[in-house]
Amino acid sequence: MSRPILAIDIGSIKVTAAVAEYRNGTLHILGSGMAKSQGVRKGTITNIELTTRAVKQAVADAQRVAGTNTKKAVISMSGAYTRSVGSTGIVNVPDREIGIHEIKRVMDTALYNANIPNEYEVLHVLPYNFTVDDQDYIEDPIGMNAGRLEVDTHIITTQKSSLNNLKKAVKSAGLEIENVVLSGYASAIAVLNSDERELGACVIDMGGSTCDMVVHTGNSIRYNSFLAVGSNHITNDLSMALHTPLNVAEKIKLEFGSLKNPSTDLIEIPMIGDDKATQEVSLEIVYSVIQARVQETLMILAKELEKSGLKDQIGAGIILTGGMTKLEGIREMAMAIFNNIPVRVARPNPAEGDFDALNDPAFSTLLGLLGYGAGHYTLYEIDSNRKMLHRKEHADTILSEGEAQSASLTSDETSLKETQKPMSESDIKETLATVPETREGFGSKLSRWWHWMTQIF
């Protein structure tokens, strides 16, 4: 039996947790829990103590149902304070055959070459294009014969202060952090199928207070963005426009919210400041308020897609998920705003277990975190722990038995130094010393490689 996976999605509206096992290629959910989010505003921790309390409650509920007490968690990180950079790396292949260590070295080189400010920490290093001896668009270079390996990477970073606050809130709940995953990345894991990954797609998770966008092409993320607007803003707009309390506005949104033809019916609602006073309002006003907010949000997201420069590379179109997508007619409006690009409203890929409530767009990030914990990430990746990850369905045929069990290379073996200091000559010599001598005459090849490295650095 595989070990339990604990996932925690810390959102601005709710904190959700789930425990699952990965058996026979399928996720089996064992338990789930949810708590009202406190101390989080627009994806940012504003009160660590309140956030810790919400995390404790959600995790306790999930563990009680699952009957487990696992302490290691995969947690989500909002895109609110992320910054992404592109970087490339080039290495020689001394043995003329590309192995997992060569891929690790070239990705480390790309990370070293990246211009990352000191106040930012790396979340993901995602390769989207390998080049083997000038041959571009190699999907998986492992095992290929070559003299040189290049990689183009998308590096996602986040502010250290925001990341440390998130980690502190989770650790204060008595948990260990196994990994931190960008929430938009997790949503993409949950909703994309193999064809969409290959063709390219833009995934937009429209949550309660935020929208996360990732553009997935070349079997990896190429662009990510964030918008501090969500379905909660519709509730606020309705409350102000109708002069009614927030809880009433939320009920109106859920019951009458639609982006299709407006109704002329009248509804009676209470007024702010006087519980006994009521007023009649037309559903046309409700329709107008919701339409204006959703249209504005989608137009901003459409501009972000244009800004990415990857609009022509998303053959599978737009994938919408998140709680806001449950508004009737949002797909049709999105198609009009995105100039008739195909749009799909997506639920997360189903998991086994008697938890049908999780098969909902609002839980895409949570299900994606479980998928990440089960090894459903990009084919190769350097994660938030600076470990080299390799997707598990390929691990048995490529890595040794010990490596296949973990599907990763530990940072002690070949990781880049934690600080982004210039690589000294002694650092390079130390790295070269870790390369095993596998055949006679390697000394001369090492000398040539040393000469090449000194030309780069």
Buried (B, 14 or more C-beta within 10 A) or exposed (E): EEEBBBBBBBBBBBBBBBBBBBEEEEBBBBBBBBBEBBBBBBBBBEBBEBBBBBBBBBBBBBBEBBEBEBBBBBBBBBBBBBBBBBBBBBBBBBBEEBBBBBBBBBBBBBBBBBEBEEEBBBBBBBBBBBBBEEEEEBEBBBEBEBEBBBBBBBBBBBBBEBBEBBBBBBBBBEBEBBBBBBBBBBBBBBBBEEEBBBBBBBBBBBBBBBBBBBBBBBBBBBBBBBBBBBBBBBBEBBBEBBBBBBEBBBBBBEEBBBBEEBBEEEBEBBBBEEEEEEEEBBBEBBBEBBBEBBBEBBEBBBEBBEEBEBBEBBBBBBBBBBBBBBBEBBBEBBBEBBEEBBBBBBBBBEBBBEBEEBBBBBBBBBBBBBBBBBBBBBBBBBBBBBBBBBBBEBBEEBBEEEBBEBBBBEBEEBBBEEEBEEBEEEBBEEBEEEBEEEEEEBEEBBEEBBEEBEEEE
